Amino acid sequence: MWDEALLIAGVLLIALPALVLGARGMFRHRGYVTGDPNDRLSVVLLVTMRALVLLLVLALSAITLVSCVGAWIKDVELHGMVYVFFVLDLLLAALVLLTFGRSERRPARRRATPAGR
């Protein structure tokens, strides 16, 4: 019973927010010049890979949530593969959060230098 609750909480508190933040940052990329046609393939590949990772996070989160809720309701033991999916889901969520899911930081303001003495 506690196993299912912990897995549900992990998916709801880590994987789903990572999915939302990753979807917001999927099309953001630095260093792309629109006038350079040689760079378009790399951007298309980057966005495609990000979409695949987000789709995998969505699928793993859904499988984990459905399995845990079903096991909780029917009061049966979880299959071992659900734990593997959960760990893979958390690892991919961490990948999303650390790469394209984070918000871009604004550059820090420089403090005015005091007058020379």
All heavy atoms as an XYZ file, in Angstrom:
900
protein
N       0.812     -1.191      0.000
C       0.000      0.000      0.000
C       0.856      1.257      0.000
O       0.584      2.193     -0.741
C      -0.915     -0.009      1.212
C      -1.779      1.201      1.290
S      -3.024      0.974      2.531
C      -3.051      2.572      3.242
N       1.906      1.274      0.808
C       2.771      2.447      0.858
C       3.610      2.572     -0.394
O       3.966      3.679     -0.794
C       3.664      2.398      2.093
C       2.893      2.625      3.345
C       2.501      1.685      4.248
C       2.372      3.872      3.809
N       1.781      2.268      5.250
C       1.688      3.620      5.002
C       2.422      5.170      3.325
C       1.058      4.620      5.726
C       1.792      6.167      4.043
C       1.126      5.893      5.224
N       3.941      1.432     -1.006
C       4.730      1.474     -2.233
C       3.990      2.224     -3.332
O       4.568      3.080     -4.011
C       5.037      0.055     -2.727
C       5.956     -0.693     -1.791
O       6.614     -0.032     -0.958
O       6.011     -1.931     -1.893
N       2.715      1.899     -3.490
C       1.934      2.544     -4.534
C       1.803      4.037     -4.269
O       1.904      4.849     -5.194
C       0.541      1.916     -4.639
C       0.533      0.496     -5.123
C       0.550     -0.507     -3.989
O       0.610     -0.085     -2.822
O       0.527     -1.710     -4.276
N       1.597      4.396     -3.014
C       1.448      5.816     -2.677
C       2.735      6.593     -2.951
O       2.689      7.723     -3.452
C       1.041      5.968     -1.218
N       3.871      5.994     -2.648
C       5.142      6.671     -2.906
C       5.412      6.819     -4.402
O       5.919      7.856     -4.849
C       6.287      5.919     -2.236
C       6.332      6.009     -0.713
C       7.429      5.110     -0.160
C       6.545      7.442     -0.286
N       5.082      5.803     -5.161
C       5.275      5.889     -6.597
C       4.341      6.920     -7.219
O       4.750      7.687     -8.101
C       5.079      4.520     -7.245
C       6.304      3.635     -7.193
C       6.086      2.483     -6.254
C       6.618      3.134     -8.551
N       3.098      6.956     -6.764
C       2.146      7.954     -7.272
C       2.625      9.358     -6.922
O       2.606     10.260     -7.761
C       0.733      7.687     -6.713
C       0.160      6.407     -7.319
C      -0.202      8.852     -6.989
C      -1.123      5.940     -6.681
N       3.080      9.554     -5.699
C       3.574     10.870     -5.290
C       4.811     11.262     -6.093
O       4.959     12.426     -6.491
C       3.888     10.868     -3.798
N       5.707     10.316     -6.349
C       6.898     10.621     -7.140
C       6.562     11.042     -8.547
O       7.153     11.987     -9.089
N       5.607     10.361     -9.153
C       5.221     10.726    -10.523
C       4.520     12.076    -10.538
O       4.806     12.923    -11.386
C       4.324      9.631    -11.138
C       3.701     10.097    -12.439
C       5.129      8.367    -11.378
N       3.624     12.302     -9.579
C       2.873     13.561     -9.565
C       3.736     14.757     -9.194
O       3.495     15.867     -9.669
C       1.687     13.457     -8.610
C       0.563     12.522     -9.034
C      -0.525     12.497     -7.968
C      -0.013     12.927    -10.378
N       4.736     14.558     -8.342
C       5.537     15.694     -7.872
C       6.808     15.937     -8.682
O       7.360     17.034     -8.631
C       5.917     15.488     -6.402
C       4.750     15.504     -5.421
C       5.245     15.198     -4.018
C       4.037     16.843     -5.461
N       7.276     14.947     -9.421
C       8.529     15.126    -10.159
C       8.323     15.006    -11.668
O       8.701     15.889    -12.435
C       9.592     14.121     -9.680
C       9.912     14.383     -8.214
C      10.861     14.228    -10.521
C      10.791     13.347     -7.578
N       7.725     13.904    -12.106
C       7.654     13.639    -13.542
C       6.663     14.555    -14.270
O       6.978     15.060    -15.354
C       7.293     12.177    -13.783
N       5.501     14.767    -13.721
C       4.520     15.598    -14.415
C       4.920     17.076    -14.468
O       4.748     17.703    -15.515
C       3.130     15.406    -13.808
C       2.525     14.012    -14.048
C       1.124     13.931    -13.478
C       2.531     13.654    -15.510
N       5.474     17.673    -13.392
C       5.975     19.038    -13.552
C       7.134     19.134    -14.552
O       7.244     20.112    -15.288
C       6.440     19.420    -12.141
C       5.622     18.588    -11.246
C       5.431     17.300    -11.972
N       7.980     18.113    -14.598
C       9.054     18.101    -15.591
C       8.484     18.029    -16.998
O       9.016     18.653    -17.928
C       9.991     16.923    -15.343
N       7.399     17.306    -17.160
C       6.749     17.218    -18.460
C       6.192     18.572    -18.888
O       6.360     18.982    -20.044
C       5.632     16.171    -18.390
C       4.926     15.807    -19.673
C       5.883     15.092    -20.612
C       3.733     14.931    -19.382
N       5.590     19.287    -17.973
C       5.035     20.603    -18.288
C       6.157     21.599    -18.598
O       6.088     22.336    -19.591
C       4.152     21.107    -17.124
C       3.745     22.557    -17.327
C       2.936     20.226    -16.977
N       7.187     21.624    -17.767
C       8.294     22.542    -18.008
C       9.046     22.192    -19.290
O       9.508     23.077    -20.013
C       9.256     22.528    -16.816
C       8.728     23.150    -15.533
C       9.712     22.924    -14.393
C       8.472     24.630    -15.726
N       9.165     20.914    -19.578
C       9.830     20.501    -20.807
C       9.034     20.872    -22.046
O       9.597     21.234    -23.072
N       7.710     20.784    -21.953
C       6.873     21.178    -23.086
C       6.975     22.677    -23.333
O       6.942     23.124    -24.483
C       5.426     20.775    -22.829
N       7.106     23.446    -22.259
C       7.270     24.894    -22.427
C       8.601     25.250    -23.052
O       8.700     26.204    -23.818
C       7.151     25.593    -21.073
C       5.746     25.776    -20.626
C       5.621     26.546    -19.334
N       6.717     27.438    -19.052
C       7.041     27.871    -17.848
N       6.340     27.470    -16.817
N       8.040     28.675    -17.661
N       9.645     24.487    -22.735
C      10.969     24.819    -23.233
C      11.419     24.009    -24.432
O      12.593     24.057    -24.802
N      10.501     23.269    -25.048
C      10.904     22.382    -26.135
C      11.413     23.145    -27.357
O      12.365     22.724    -28.001
C       9.725     21.499    -26.546
C      10.105     20.449    -27.555
S       8.863     19.182    -27.797
C       7.558     20.080    -28.566
N      10.837     24.270    -27.675
C      11.224     25.004    -28.874
C      12.225     26.118    -28.597
O      12.605     26.840    -29.512
C       9.987     25.574    -29.562
C       9.079     24.502    -30.088
C       7.882     24.229    -29.452
C       9.439     23.762    -31.184
C       7.043     23.234    -29.921
C       8.617     22.764    -31.669
C       7.416     22.507    -31.033
N      12.647     26.271    -27.354
C      13.667     27.278    -27.041
C      15.035     26.704    -27.310
O      15.342     25.587    -26.912
C      13.584     27.691    -25.575
C      12.582     28.783    -25.335
C      12.686     29.238    -23.929
N      11.933     28.251    -23.127
C      11.897     28.223    -21.828
N      12.593     29.074    -21.136
N      11.186     27.321    -21.200
N      15.858     27.463    -27.995
C      17.226     27.028    -28.243
C      18.100     28.252    -28.420
O      17.704     29.245    -29.017
C      17.305     26.112    -29.471
C      16.475     26.576    -30.616
N      15.165     26.193    -30.749
C      16.737     27.397    -31.650
C      14.674     26.757    -31.836
N      15.599     27.496    -32.388
N      19.266     28.135    -27.895
C      20.212     29.245    -27.985
C      21.160     29.007    -29.150
O      21.465     27.883    -29.504
C      21.036     29.335    -26.712
C      20.231     29.659    -25.505
C      21.148     29.804    -24.325
N      20.380     29.596    -23.110
C      20.909     29.479    -21.931
N      22.205     29.516    -21.791
N      20.153     29.307    -20.879
N      21.633     30.072    -29.721
C      22.662     29.974    -30.732
C      22.163     29.678    -32.125
O      22.953     29.412    -33.026
N      20.872     29.705    -32.350
C      20.355     29.425    -33.684
C      20.201     30.721    -34.450
O      19.545     31.650    -34.004
C      19.016     28.706    -33.598
C      18.386     28.457    -34.946
C      19.007     27.633    -35.868
C      17.191     29.055    -35.292
C      18.437     27.409    -37.104
C      16.609     28.834    -36.509
C      17.245     28.016    -37.417
O      16.684     27.795    -38.643
N      20.801     30.771    -35.611
C      20.700     31.936    -36.477
C      19.738     31.579    -37.600
O      19.943     30.594    -38.323
C      22.088     32.314    -37.053
C      21.977     33.515    -37.958
C      23.068     32.547    -35.929
N      18.690     32.367    -37.750
C      17.671     32.028    -38.733
C      18.164     32.175    -40.167
O      17.628     31.556    -41.067
C      16.420     32.907    -38.533
O      16.807     34.277    -38.601
C      15.767     32.609    -37.212
N      19.179     32.955    -40.379
C      19.674     33.165    -41.731
C      20.598     32.065    -42.223
O      20.911     31.993    -43.402
N      21.041     31.193    -41.359
C      21.983     30.139    -41.736
C      21.211     28.849    -42.035
O      20.753     28.179    -41.124
C      22.992     29.912    -40.611
C      24.098     28.954    -41.000
O      24.219     28.658    -42.211
O      24.831     28.507    -40.106
N      21.077     28.455    -43.302
C      20.307     27.237    -43.617
C      21.019     25.949    -43.223
O      20.386     24.903    -43.124
C      20.118     27.310    -45.130
C      21.221     28.178    -45.608
C      21.529     29.143    -44.493
N      22.317     25.991    -42.972
C      23.052     24.794    -42.584
C      22.739     24.366    -41.159
O      23.011     23.235    -40.787
C      24.558     25.010    -42.728
C      24.955     25.262    -44.163
O      24.337     24.745    -45.088
N      25.973     26.079    -44.348
N      22.204     25.259    -40.379
C      21.944     24.981    -38.962
C      20.533     24.471    -38.717
O      20.199     24.099    -37.608
C      22.201     26.254    -38.149
C      22.488     25.954    -36.708
O      22.940     24.834    -36.415
O      22.264     26.839    -35.866
N      19.699     24.439    -39.730
C      18.303     24.033    -39.539
C      18.169     22.556    -39.203
O      17.315     22.174    -38.415
C      17.489     24.354    -40.775
C      17.256     25.816    -40.943
C      16.315     26.102    -42.067
N      16.271     27.539    -42.280
C      16.093     28.108    -43.441
N      15.932     27.366    -44.517
N      16.061     29.415    -43.549
N      18.993     21.719    -39.791
C      18.901     20.288    -39.537
C      19.185     19.969    -38.080
O      18.506     19.131    -37.484
C      19.868     19.520    -40.438
C      19.857     18.005    -40.272
C      18.514     17.438    -40.668
C      20.967     17.386    -41.075
N      20.159     20.640    -37.507
C      20.464     20.383    -36.096
C      19.326     20.813    -35.184
O      19.031     20.145    -34.190
C      21.766     21.078    -35.698
O      21.625     22.477    -35.793
N      18.649     21.897    -35.517
C      17.520     22.350    -34.702
C      16.345     21.398    -34.850
O      15.679     21.054    -33.866
C      17.128     23.798    -35.071
C      15.844     24.205    -34.378
C      18.239     24.749    -34.713
N      16.091     20.928    -36.057
C      15.004     19.967    -36.267
C      15.292     18.681    -35.498
O      14.407     18.104    -34.858
C      14.820     19.690    -37.774
C      13.907     18.505    -38.008
C      14.281     20.922    -38.465
N      16.530     18.222    -35.541
C      16.911     17.021    -34.808
C      16.784     17.231    -33.300
O      16.297     16.353    -32.580
C      18.339     16.622    -35.167
C      18.855     15.326    -34.586
C      18.061     14.154    -35.125
C      20.321     15.156    -34.895
N      17.179     18.392    -32.819
C      17.088     18.709    -31.398
C      15.641     18.722    -30.922
O      15.304     18.115    -29.897
C      17.751     20.064    -31.123
C      17.768     20.539    -29.691
C      18.802     19.758    -28.913
C      18.077     22.021    -29.650
N      14.775     19.365    -31.673
C      13.363     19.444    -31.287
C      12.711     18.065    -31.376
O      11.902     17.697    -30.522
C      12.628     20.486    -32.159
C      11.122     20.427    -31.950
C      13.144     21.882    -31.856
N      13.093     17.273    -32.377
C      12.551     15.922    -32.504
C      12.959     15.046    -31.325
O      12.126     14.306    -30.768
C      13.016     15.285    -33.822
O      12.629     16.123    -34.906
C      12.418     13.907    -34.009
N      14.202     15.116    -30.928
C      14.667     14.319    -29.788
C      13.992     14.772    -28.494
O      13.633     13.946    -27.650
C      16.190     14.404    -29.661
C      16.928     13.748    -30.810
S      16.469     12.041    -31.081
C      17.225     11.292    -29.682
N      13.820     16.065    -28.334
C      13.124     16.563    -27.145
C      11.684     16.071    -27.114
O      11.166     15.689    -26.065
C      13.151     18.090    -27.123
C      14.492     18.665    -26.769
C      14.458     20.174    -26.812
N      15.731     20.732    -26.394
C      15.989     22.023    -26.349
N      15.059     22.893    -26.709
N      17.170     22.448    -25.965
N      11.025     16.075    -28.270
C       9.637     15.598    -28.338
C       9.566     14.108    -28.012
O       8.641     13.664    -27.321
C       9.054     15.882    -29.717
N      10.526     13.331    -28.494
C      10.541     11.904    -28.183
C      10.753     11.641    -26.695
O      10.113     10.756    -26.116
C      11.613     11.199    -29.005
C      11.289     10.981    -30.479
C      12.491     10.377    -31.199
C      10.084     10.098    -30.634
N      11.636     12.409    -26.074
C      11.868     12.250    -24.634
C      10.616     12.615    -23.852
O      10.230     11.916    -22.913
C      13.088     13.090    -24.181
C      13.165     13.179    -22.672
C      14.366     12.513    -24.736
N       9.952     13.696    -24.245
C       8.722     14.085    -23.556
C       7.609     13.054    -23.761
O       6.840     12.772    -22.838
C       8.256     15.458    -24.033
C       9.092     16.635    -23.562
C       8.576     17.925    -24.178
C       9.103     16.730    -22.056
N       7.542     12.483    -24.948
C       6.558     11.434    -25.198
C       6.851     10.195    -24.352
O       5.931      9.573    -23.812
C       6.545     11.081    -26.685
C       5.462     10.130    -27.158
C       4.086     10.758    -26.972
C       5.685      9.777    -28.612
N       8.118      9.861    -24.195
C       8.501      8.727    -23.360
C       8.194      8.993    -21.891
O       7.712      8.106    -21.175
C       9.976      8.409    -23.557
C      10.494      7.117    -22.973
C       9.736      5.931    -23.528
C      11.976      6.974    -23.255
N       8.434     10.210    -21.423
C       8.091     10.567    -20.040
C       6.583     10.482    -19.829
O       6.119      9.966    -18.807
C       8.627     11.979    -19.684
C       8.043     12.477    -18.373
C      10.133     11.975    -19.616
N       5.827     10.952    -20.803
C       4.365     10.870    -20.694
C       3.890      9.421    -20.637
O       3.053      9.062    -19.802
C       3.713     11.598    -21.869
C       2.193     11.558    -21.928
C       1.605     12.358    -20.779
C       1.703     12.079    -23.250
N       4.432      8.581    -21.499
C       4.016      7.174    -21.527
C       4.412      6.455    -20.243
O       3.601      5.706    -19.671
C       4.643      6.480    -22.740
N       5.627      6.675    -19.760
C       6.071      6.017    -18.533
C       5.284      6.502    -17.324
O       4.950      5.719    -16.433
C       7.567      6.232    -18.327
C       8.481      5.474    -19.280
C       9.917      5.941    -19.111
C       8.370      3.987    -19.057
N       4.973      7.783    -17.290
C       4.167      8.314    -16.190
C       2.766      7.720    -16.204
O       2.226      7.348    -15.155
C       4.080      9.838    -16.279
O       5.340     10.418    -16.142
N       2.179      7.621    -17.388
C       0.827      7.062    -17.488
C       0.816      5.591    -17.084
O      -0.073      5.160    -16.341
C       0.308      7.233    -18.913
N       1.785      4.820    -17.559
C       1.843      3.398    -17.205
C       2.022      3.225    -15.701
O       1.364      2.400    -15.071
C       2.976      2.703    -17.985
C       2.612      2.584    -19.452
C       3.274      1.327    -17.404
C       3.745      2.136    -20.333
N       2.912      4.014    -15.117
C       3.168      3.909    -13.684
C       1.932      4.299    -12.877
O       1.567      3.604    -11.918
C       4.366      4.782    -13.291
O       5.485      4.421    -14.083
C       4.708      4.625    -11.833
N       1.289      5.397    -13.248
C       0.107      5.837    -12.503
C      -1.040      4.843    -12.618
O      -1.681      4.510    -11.608
C      -0.342      7.212    -12.992
C       0.464      8.397    -12.488
C      -0.027      9.685    -13.129
C       0.390      8.502    -10.983
N      -1.304      4.354    -13.812
C      -2.402      3.403    -13.994
C      -2.121      2.110    -13.235
O      -3.008      1.546    -12.578
C      -2.642      3.143    -15.500
C      -3.550      1.950    -15.719
C      -3.217      4.374    -16.162
N      -0.878      1.638    -13.288
C      -0.527      0.399    -12.581
C      -0.643      0.562    -11.074
O      -1.153     -0.322    -10.382
C       0.891     -0.027    -12.942
O       0.994     -0.276    -14.313
N      -0.165      1.692    -10.572
C      -0.200      1.907     -9.123
C      -1.621      2.091     -8.602
O      -1.982      1.528     -7.565
C       0.649      3.114     -8.752
S       2.403      2.836     -8.932
N      -2.416      2.859     -9.316
C      -3.802      3.065     -8.885
C      -4.581      1.751     -8.974
O      -5.355      1.409     -8.070
C      -4.469      4.185     -9.713
C      -5.962      4.238     -9.469
C      -3.831      5.527     -9.394
N      -4.352      0.982    -10.037
C      -5.032     -0.308    -10.160
C      -4.627     -1.288     -9.082
O      -5.468     -2.010     -8.527
N      -3.332     -1.329     -8.767
C      -2.865     -2.223     -7.706
C      -3.369     -1.770     -6.346
O      -3.642     -2.601     -5.467
C      -1.342     -2.279     -7.710
N      -3.491     -0.477     -6.166
C      -3.985      0.058     -4.899
C      -5.468     -0.283     -4.711
O      -5.900     -0.677     -3.633
C      -3.771      1.554     -4.879
C      -3.747      2.161     -3.509
C      -3.908      1.527     -2.317
C      -3.540      3.530     -3.204
N      -3.810      2.419     -1.287
C      -3.581      3.667     -1.807
C      -3.322      4.661     -3.955
C      -3.416      4.884     -1.160
C      -3.142      5.879     -3.322
C      -3.197      5.980     -1.937
N      -6.248     -0.143     -5.790
C      -7.680     -0.413     -5.695
C      -7.946     -1.913     -5.516
O      -8.747     -2.319     -4.672
C      -8.406      0.127     -6.945
C      -8.395      1.655     -6.922
C      -9.833     -0.393     -7.029
C      -8.930      2.302     -8.177
N      -7.280     -2.734     -6.299
C      -7.507     -4.185     -6.244
C      -6.742     -4.856     -5.117
O      -6.922     -6.042     -4.868
C      -7.102     -4.837     -7.571
C      -7.976     -4.467     -8.714
C      -9.329     -5.119     -8.559
C     -10.174     -4.843     -9.781
N     -11.452     -5.509     -9.703
N      -5.857     -4.113     -4.455
C      -5.057     -4.622     -3.337
C      -4.218     -5.840     -3.749
O      -4.268     -6.896     -3.120
C      -5.947     -4.960     -2.144
C      -5.136     -5.061     -0.852
O      -4.077     -4.406     -0.775
O      -5.557     -5.801      0.046
N      -3.468     -5.656     -4.842
C      -2.549     -6.692     -5.310
C      -1.136     -6.112     -5.315
O      -0.935     -4.901     -5.235
C      -2.918     -7.205     -6.725
C      -4.245     -7.915     -6.713
C      -2.912     -6.087     -7.739
N      -0.153     -6.988     -5.428
C       1.235     -6.561     -5.426
C       1.624     -6.047     -6.812
O       1.199     -6.584     -7.833
C       2.125     -7.741     -5.038
C       3.557     -7.364     -4.799
C       4.368     -8.548     -4.312
O       3.779     -9.471     -3.730
O       5.580     -8.534     -4.525
N       2.450     -5.022     -6.815
C       2.920     -4.458     -8.083
C       3.922     -5.394     -8.750
O       4.701     -6.064     -8.084
C       3.608     -3.110     -7.852
C       2.724     -1.892     -7.696
C       3.567     -0.680     -7.362
C       1.924     -1.630     -8.943
N       3.908     -5.389    -10.061
C       4.890     -6.146    -10.819
C       6.228     -5.418    -10.732
O       6.281     -4.194    -10.593
C       4.426     -6.249    -12.286
C       5.199     -7.225    -13.086
N       6.363     -6.878    -13.716
C       4.998     -8.535    -13.359
C       6.841     -7.930    -14.354
N       6.018     -8.954    -14.152
N       7.310     -6.148    -10.810
C       8.640     -5.553    -10.690
C       8.976     -4.575    -11.799
O       9.786     -3.660    -11.623
N       8.357     -4.747    -12.964
C       8.639     -3.850    -14.085
C       8.116     -2.441    -13.834
O       8.630     -1.478    -14.398
C       8.031     -4.435    -15.360
C       8.597     -3.878    -16.608
S      10.335     -4.287    -16.675
C      10.670     -3.915    -18.344
N       7.106     -2.309    -12.985
C       6.577     -0.982    -12.666
C       7.647     -0.148    -11.956
O       7.782      1.041    -12.212
C       5.295     -1.093    -11.815
C       4.788      0.273    -11.392
C       4.220     -1.841    -12.573
N       8.421     -0.780    -11.099
C       9.510     -0.069    -10.413
C      10.590      0.355    -11.400
O      11.159      1.443    -11.280
C      10.108     -0.955     -9.319
C       9.128     -1.280     -8.215
C       8.582     -2.546     -8.109
C       8.748     -0.313     -7.298
C       7.684     -2.853     -7.108
C       7.852     -0.591     -6.288
C       7.325     -1.867     -6.201
O       6.423     -2.147     -5.207
N      10.852     -0.477    -12.384
C      11.829     -0.122    -13.425
C      11.322      1.066    -14.235
O      12.064      2.002    -14.526
C      12.113     -1.336    -14.334
C      12.997     -0.953    -15.499
C      12.743     -2.462    -13.529
N      10.035      1.038    -14.610
C       9.446      2.163    -15.331
C       9.478      3.438    -14.492
O       9.714      4.527    -15.021
C       8.009      1.852    -15.733
C       7.884      0.902    -16.883
C       6.672      0.309    -17.161
C       8.960      0.593    -17.693
C       6.538     -0.575    -18.224
C       8.844     -0.280    -18.755
C       7.624     -0.859    -19.016
N       9.235      3.307    -13.201
C       9.256      4.471    -12.316
C      10.643      5.100    -12.255
O      10.791      6.313    -12.374
C       8.784      4.066    -10.916
C       8.877      5.167     -9.907
C       8.021      6.249     -9.968
C       9.822      5.127     -8.894
C       8.098      7.272     -9.037
C       9.913      6.142     -7.967
C       9.046      7.218     -8.036
N      11.668      4.280    -12.091
C      13.040      4.806    -12.024
C      13.427      5.425    -13.360
O      14.032      6.511    -13.403
C      14.023      3.695    -11.608
C      15.455      4.147    -11.759
C      13.746      3.258    -10.180
N      13.080      4.784    -14.460
C      13.369      5.345    -15.780
C      12.622      6.652    -15.986
O      13.164      7.610    -16.554
C      12.998      4.337    -16.865
C      13.335      4.714    -18.295
C      14.836      4.927    -18.458
C      12.848      3.647    -19.244
N      11.410      6.724    -15.506
C      10.617      7.947    -15.594
C      11.277      9.077    -14.814
O      11.384     10.205    -15.306
C       9.207      7.683    -15.077
C       8.237      8.804    -15.378
O       8.485      9.565    -16.317
O       7.213      8.892    -14.675
N      11.757      8.784    -13.610
C      12.421      9.817    -12.817
C      13.744     10.250    -13.438
O      14.097     11.431    -13.407
C      12.640      9.330    -11.387
C      11.401      9.180    -10.523
C      11.795      8.834     -9.103
C      10.549     10.433    -10.544
N      14.477      9.316    -14.020
C      15.735      9.676    -14.680
C      15.497     10.557    -15.903
O      16.219     11.541    -16.120
C      16.507      8.419    -15.065
C      17.150      7.652    -13.926
C      17.747      6.351    -14.444
C      18.216      8.487    -13.244
N      14.498     10.221    -16.685
C      14.182     11.058    -17.845
C      13.630     12.418    -17.415
O      13.900     13.434    -18.060
C      13.197     10.348    -18.763
C      13.784      9.213    -19.592
C      12.687      8.478    -20.337
C      14.829      9.726    -20.554
N      12.868     12.444    -16.334
C      12.368     13.721    -15.815
C      13.527     14.595    -15.345
O      13.533     15.810    -15.565
C      11.381     13.492    -14.680
N      14.523     13.997    -14.711
C      15.704     14.759    -14.298
C      16.459     15.267    -15.519
O      16.958     16.404    -15.521
C      16.615     13.886    -13.435
N      16.551     14.465    -16.568
C      17.193     14.902    -17.807
C      16.469     16.104    -18.397
O      17.104     17.079    -18.814
C      17.218     13.752    -18.814
C      17.755     14.083    -20.204
C      19.263     14.186    -20.143
C      17.309     13.049    -21.192
N      15.149     16.048    -18.404
C      14.363     17.164    -18.936
C      14.560     18.406    -18.087
O      14.782     19.506    -18.611
C      12.865     16.777    -19.012
C      11.997     17.990    -19.267
C      12.648     15.736    -20.083
N      14.505     18.261    -16.773
C      14.640     19.422    -15.891
C      16.023     20.050    -15.975
O      16.165     21.266    -15.859
C      14.346     19.028    -14.445
C      12.880     18.772    -14.122
C      12.743     18.289    -12.696
C      12.061     20.024    -14.341
N      17.036     19.252    -16.167
C      18.391     19.783    -16.201
C      18.804     20.315    -17.571
O      19.810     21.019    -17.678
C      19.386     18.719    -15.749
C      19.270     18.320    -14.284
C      20.194     17.155    -13.979
C      19.580     19.498    -13.383
N      18.060     19.991    -18.609
C      18.444     20.465    -19.938
C      17.468     21.519    -20.453
O      17.695     22.703    -20.262
C      18.551     19.288    -20.933
O      17.333     18.558    -20.931
C      19.693     18.371    -20.560
N      16.394     21.115    -21.076
C      15.514     22.098    -21.708
C      14.295     22.446    -20.884
O      13.486     23.256    -21.310
C      15.088     21.616    -23.107
C      14.364     20.314    -23.141
C      12.991     20.278    -23.132
C      15.060     19.120    -23.213
C      12.317     19.078    -23.190
C      14.390     17.917    -23.281
C      13.017     17.902    -23.264
N      14.150     21.901    -19.703
C      12.995     22.208    -18.874
C      13.208     23.371    -17.924
O      12.268     23.872    -17.341
N      14.434     23.799    -17.785
C      14.692     24.894    -16.840
C      14.440     26.230    -17.512
O      14.571     26.383    -18.725
C      16.113     24.820    -16.323
C      17.146     24.957    -17.399
C      18.516     24.823    -16.848
N      19.459     24.799    -17.968
C      20.726     24.678    -17.839
N      21.242     24.570    -16.647
N      21.506     24.665    -18.888
N      14.089     27.190    -16.698
C      13.854     28.522    -17.230
C      15.194     29.226    -17.409
O      16.144     28.994    -16.662
C      12.955     29.328    -16.286
O      13.571     29.439    -15.029
N      15.240     30.065    -18.412
C      16.487     30.768    -18.684
C      16.680     31.868    -17.645
O      15.772     32.632    -17.358
C      16.460     31.370    -20.076
C      16.488     30.318    -21.154
C      16.614     30.933    -22.524
O      17.181     32.038    -22.627
O      16.143     30.316    -23.475
N      17.866     31.899    -17.126
C      18.173     32.923    -16.130
C      18.484     34.230    -16.829
O      19.135     34.264    -17.861
C      19.374     32.511    -15.297
C      19.123     31.319    -14.454
C      20.328     31.020    -13.614
N      20.124     29.791    -12.879
C      21.070     29.163    -12.245
N      22.291     29.633    -12.247
N      20.812     28.049    -11.592
N      18.020     35.276    -16.221
C      18.355     36.595    -16.743
C      19.751     36.955    -16.262
O      20.155     36.578    -15.162
C      17.361     37.625    -16.238
C      15.978     37.378    -16.780
C      15.052     38.445    -16.312
N      13.707     38.179    -16.813
C      12.668     38.862    -16.460
N      12.773     39.849    -15.601
N      11.491     38.572    -16.958
N      20.484     37.680    -17.068
C      21.821     38.051    -16.615
C      21.749     38.963    -15.387
O      20.856     39.803    -15.270
C      22.427     38.786    -17.810
C      21.323     39.031    -18.759
C      20.189     38.151    -18.401
N      22.671     38.742    -14.488
C      22.680     39.524    -13.247
C      23.040     40.971    -13.556
O      23.859     41.266    -14.418
C      23.678     38.928    -12.268
N      22.413     41.847    -12.818
C      22.718     43.267    -13.000
C      24.057     43.569    -12.367
O      24.371     43.105    -11.289
C      21.638     44.117    -12.346
C      20.337     44.056    -13.098
C      19.339     44.997    -12.526
N      19.864     46.370    -12.564
C      19.237     47.412    -12.046
N      18.089     47.246    -11.445
N      19.754     48.607    -12.118
N      24.807     44.349    -13.041
C      26.100     44.763    -12.491
C      25.874     45.905    -11.526
O      25.111     46.822    -11.790
C      27.033     45.214    -13.610
C      27.271     44.122    -14.619
C      28.145     44.604    -15.701
N      29.480     44.129    -15.387
C      30.577     44.549    -15.967
N      30.515     45.489    -16.871
N      31.752     44.046    -15.640
N      26.539     45.803    -10.439
C      26.420     46.892     -9.468
C      27.269     48.066     -9.921
O      28.312     47.892    -10.542
C      26.915     46.428     -8.104
C      25.997     45.397     -7.511
C      26.452     45.057     -6.128
N      25.463     44.204     -5.502
C      25.215     44.214     -4.238
N      25.897     44.997     -3.422
N      24.305     43.420     -3.733
N      26.775     49.211     -9.604
C      27.529     50.414     -9.942
C      28.776     50.460     -9.063
O      28.731     50.204     -7.866
C      26.676     51.638     -9.719
N      29.872     50.782     -9.680
C      31.109     50.855     -8.897
C      31.120     52.161     -8.123
O      30.701     53.202     -8.646
C      32.336     50.782     -9.808
O      32.263     51.846    -10.762
C      32.383     49.448    -10.522
N      31.583     52.121     -6.912
C      31.651     53.363     -6.131
C      32.689     54.305     -6.735
O      33.578     53.888     -7.469
C      32.052     52.900     -4.739
C      32.619     51.547     -4.919
C      32.037     50.974     -6.158
N      32.530     55.541     -6.442
C      33.453     56.542     -6.993
C      34.861     56.267     -6.513
O      35.083     55.791     -5.389
C      33.007     57.938     -6.540
N      35.793     56.533     -7.360
C      37.196     56.301     -7.002
C      37.620     57.217     -5.871
O      37.196     58.350     -5.753
N      38.417     56.674     -5.013
C      38.830     57.484     -3.851
C      40.219     57.993     -4.014
O      41.090     57.505     -4.554
C      38.740     56.649     -2.587
C      37.292     56.288     -2.324
C      37.168     55.560     -1.044
N      35.751     55.203     -0.902
C      35.317     54.457      0.037
N      36.105     53.944      0.934
N      34.049     54.177      0.120
